[in-house]
Amino acid sequence: MTQRWIKATYYRGGTSKGVFFQKKDLPTDNEKELNELFLKVIGSPDPNGRQLNGMGGGVSSVSKCVIISPSEREDADVDYNFIQIAIDQPIAEWNNNCGNLSGAVGPYAIQEGIIKPKEGENKIRIYQVNTDKIIHASFDVKDGKPLIEGEYSIAGVYGGGSQVRLDYLEPGGSGTGKLLPTGNVMDEIEIDNFGKIKVSIIDAATPLIYLLAEDVGLKGTETPDELDANIEKMNLIQKIRRKCAYLIGLSKSENEAPMNTPRIGIVTAPKNYVSLDKSEINANDQDITTRMFSMGKTHKAIMGTAGVNIGVAAAIEGTIPFKIKRKDTNPLELRAGNPSGVMTVGAIIEKNNGKLFAKSAIFYRTFRPLMRGEVLV
């Protein structure tokens, strides 16, 4: 078999890492052929769950690929396509966005010469292809290159970095076309061998299902390892996720629900807990406590799009997050406690012709380019 080396850059964006490609460097635009390529690059499928034969790292947050190209849209500077790679299955899904890696897209576009920068703050307009949405990334440039070092820190990443502000414009309906996919802020569904349970399904940046932790017999402060080891609860949570996927039209049946969407999370009122770095996280430093799930596993922080989503969900009266969050919360500064610490997010919700409308959502990330070179296929 012929060896093929393809230009690529390895980036950290937020609490994720991924292999970035320019569209012009890829040997094909055929999605099936690209899926085969990306699976080889990341090292999937790997029944051992380690992805030692590729660039992945055995968890969903570092099993990702990105395609970047100059945009032909008047409202965007670059197009950004995201591909989530499964770890132990030959699956590459193009149906969602990675909010964490969104924080690296603007800096990557300048670092690689796709966009000519100016000194100081730059705002890069990103067209997120998977969700058909616009994101504005604002960050500093020094001596013609994105400023990497800084004092801003985010939960889950040791040390500081240069801040990237991400403004998600009109994030509602990214996956289903509706901010409230069922038309309701809360629904009650029936789960086989469990009974009825209340859920809130919000589609902002990504479709996401919210459960009250106590309704599934959890505290909401468990560690990712504790949750992943609780097979009974994890199976129940995935059963609820698949039921909701079918309910909102993201799959033809419950069994055909994609792995990557909709996402699902448990929430509870602010509680004390110990983070993954052994820090004491006080209930008074949070407005809501959450644990999120991605690709069948507990996320060690919060997926970036889930961070956007929870900011929106907590600002909508009547949702489960709205009901259990701290009552004096500023909707532009919701503090979401997660296994790695606390993430601050915000949202602006308005009414448009009598219907709820998510005007924008904001959150902050850091980034770092890790390697530039070629990957072997």
N, C-alpha and C positions, 0 to 999 in steps of 0.2 A: 504494500500500500504506500502511495506517495506521501511524503511528509509535507505538511503545509504549516507555515508560520504566519501568524496574523498579528498585526500591531494591536496592542491593548495597554490599558493602564489600570492598575489596581488602586481603588480608592476606599477610604472610610468616609461615610456620610452619616452623621448622627451615631446611632448605635448599630449600624449595619456596615457591611463591606461588600463590594461587588466588583466585577470585571467590566470595565468601560470600553466600548468600541465606538469608533466613528463608522457611520454607515458606509462611507466610501471605501473603507478598508475591508469590509466583509465580502467574501467571495460570491455571495448570492443574496437575493432578497426573498427567496422562497422560505416560508415559515417552517415547513417540515424539515428542510435541510438545515436551517438555522437551529432548530431544536436539537438536532443530532450534534451539531457543532458545539452548542452551549453545554449540553450534557457532558460531552467529552472534556471541555474546558474546566468545568466545575468538578468533575469526577463522580458523576451520577449515572446509573444507580449504584449504590454501594450497600450491600446487605449488612456490612459491618458498621454502617452509619458514621464513618470517619472521613470519607472522600479523600483518602490519601493519594489517589491517582489523579487529583485535580486541584483546583484552586479553592474549593470549598473547605469548610471547617467543621462539618458535622452538625451544624444547627442552621435553622432556616434563615436567620438574620445575616449569614455570610455565604449563602448559597444563591447568588443573584448575578444577573447580567444586565447590562444597560447598553442601549444604542442611542447615539447622539448624532444629529445632523443639523446643518443650517435650516431654518424654517422658511417656507415660502408664504407663510401667513403674515398679514399686515400687523397683527397684534402680538407677534412672537418673534424672538430672535433665534431660538433653537427648538428643535423637536426632540422629545425625550421619550423613549420607549423602554419599558421595564419588563423583564422576564424573571419570574420566580422559578427556581429549579428545585424539584423535590430531591430528597436525599437518598432514599432507598428504593425509589421507583423511577422509571424512565419518563418523567413528566416535566414538561416545561410549560408554564401557564403565563399567558399574555393578558390576563383579564383584570389586572389591578395595578395600583401604583405603589411604590415604596416611598413613603414620606421622608424617611431618614436619608436615603440616597438622593432625594430631591435637593438636599442641602449641598451636595457635591456637584450638581449639574452645572450651575452657573460658573463656579470656580474652574471646573474642568474645561468648559467652553473657552474661557480666557486662557488658561494654561496651555491648551493645545492650539491656540491661534485661530479658533473658529470665529471668535468675536474680538474686535480691537477694543481694548479697555481705555479708560481715562484714569488719571490719578485720583485717589480718594474713593468715596463711595460709588459703587456701580449698581445699577438695577438691571438684571437680566430677565427678560420675559420668556418664560418657558411654556411651550405647548406640550402638555402631558397627553401623549397619544392614546394610552390605554383607557383613560377616563374622559377624554375630550374636554379637558379643562385647562385653564391658564393659571400658572403660578408665577409670582414675581419673587425673585431671589435678590436680596440686597446685602452687599458685603464690601469690604474695603480692598483696594488694590494699591500696592506700593511698588515703585520701580517697574511698572508694567506687568506685575504678576500678582495673583491673589495673595492677600496677607493670610498666612497660615497660623502663625503664633499669636497668642492673645490670652486674656485672663478669663474669658467666658467659659464656664464649665456646665456640662450637662450630665444628668444622672446616667450612670452606666459606662462612662468614658473617663478614665483616670487623667487628671491634669486639665489644663486650660487650652483654649484655642481661640481663633478669630470667629466672631459671631456672624452667623448667616441668618437673616430674617426672611422667613417664607410667608408670603401672603397668598393664600388660596382664594382666588376670586370666584364667587358664586359656586362654592363646592358642592352644593346640593345636587343629588341625582347622578353622581359619578358612575354608578354601576347599574342603576335601575331606571334612571330618568326622573326619580321623585325623591324629594327630601324625606318624606314619610312614605315608604314603599307600600304600606298597607292602608294608608290614609289615616292611621290612628297613631297617637303618641304612645299608646300601650295596647297590647293585645293579650288575650289569654288563649293558649294553645293546649292541645291534648297530646301527651307523649305516652306511647305504649309502655306498659309495665311501670309507669310512674304516676301519671295523672295530669292534672291541669297545672300550668305554670304561666306566670305573667312575664312578658318580654316587651322591650321597646326596641324597634328596628329603625335605625337612622342611617340614611345614605348621604354622607357628607365626606368627600374625599375617598371614601370606601364604604360599602354597605357593612354595618356592624350591628350585632344583636347584643342587647344588654340584659343580664339577669341579676337579680338580687342574690348575693352570695348565700345568704341564709336560706333562700328558697330551695337551694340544691344541697343543703346541709354542710356548707362551708363557712369559714369565718371571713374570707377575703384578704387575710394577711398571710396565708401560707406561702412558703417559698416555691419557686418553680419546680425544684426537685420533689418536694412534698406533693405537689399537685400531680406531676407526671407519674409519680409512683402510685397514686390513687386511681387505679384502673377503672373502678366502678364509676367514680365521679367524672373522669375524663371521657368515658364512653357515653355517659348521660349528656354531658355538655356537647359532644359531637353529634349525638342523636338530635338534640335540640337545634343545633346549627343546620344540620341537613334538612330537618323539617321546615325551618324558616327559609332556607334556600329555595325549596320547592314552592313555599307559600308566596314568595315575592318574585317568582318567575326566573330565578337564576339557574334552575335545572329542570329537566323534564320529569324527574322523580327524585325522591329523597336519596336513593342510592347513587344517583348520578351527580350529586353536588360536587363542584370543584373543591380542591383542597384549599385554595387560596382565597376564596370568597364565597359567601360573606364571612367576615371575621366575627369573633364572638368574645365577650368579656364578662366577668363578674364584677359587681361593684358593691360597695358598702359605705356606710357613714364613716368619716375619718376615724382611724384607729391607730394606736401605737404598734409598731413592729420593728424588726431588725432587718436592715437592707443587706444585699449580697456582700457588701464590703464591711459588714458588721457594725455599721453606724446605727444609732438609735434614731428612728424616724418618729417624731412626735405627732400625735393627732392634731395638735394646734397649728402645725406647719403644713397641713393639708386641708383641702376643701372636699376631697372625695378620695377613697382608697379603691384601687382597682387591680385586677390581674387579667391580662389579655392572653389570648391563645392564637397561634399562627401555625399553619401547616400541621395541625394535630398536636402541637406541643405548647407548653406555657412559655410565653415570651419573657426574657430576662429583664426587660424594661417595658416600654410601650412602643409598638410599631408607630412610625411617624404619622401615617394616615389615621391610625387609631387615636393618636394625640389630637389631631385636627377634629376628628369625629366626636371625641368626648367633650371637647370644648363647645361644639355645636349642640350636642345632645343635652348637656347640662344647662344650656341657655333656653331650651324649649320647655315651656311650662307643661307639666303633666307626665313627662318621661320619668323612667326609673332613676336615671342620674339626677334629674332636677329635684325629685322628691327627697333624695337622701343626701344631697350635697349640703355643705355648710350654708346656712340661710343668708349670711351677709356677704356672700361671695361676689366679687367683681367679675362680670361675665368676660371681661377682657384679660383677666388674670386668674383663671382657674388653676389651682394647684392640685395636680393629680398624683397621689402617692402610688408608687409601683415598686416592684422588687428591687430596683436599682436606686431608688430615691424618690425625688419629686420632679415632675415636669410641669412647667407653666405654659398654658395655652389660652387662647381667647377666641371669641366669636362675636359677630354682629348679626343679630337676627331681627328681621323686619317683617311687616305684613305687606303683601303685594296683591291688590285686588281681593283682600280678605283672606289670602292664603299665606302661610308661613313661608319665609324666604330667607335663606342664608346668604347674606350679602358678602361676607368674607370671614375667613378664619386665619389666625396668626399663630405661628410658633417659631422657635429658634433652635438652630442646630450649629454644630461645628463640623469641620471636615479636615481631611489630611490625605494628600496623594502618597501612596505607599511604594509604588513600583511602576516603572514605565518600560515597556519592552515588547516582546512578542510571546504569544502562547502557541503551543504546538497542538495541532490536530492531525 
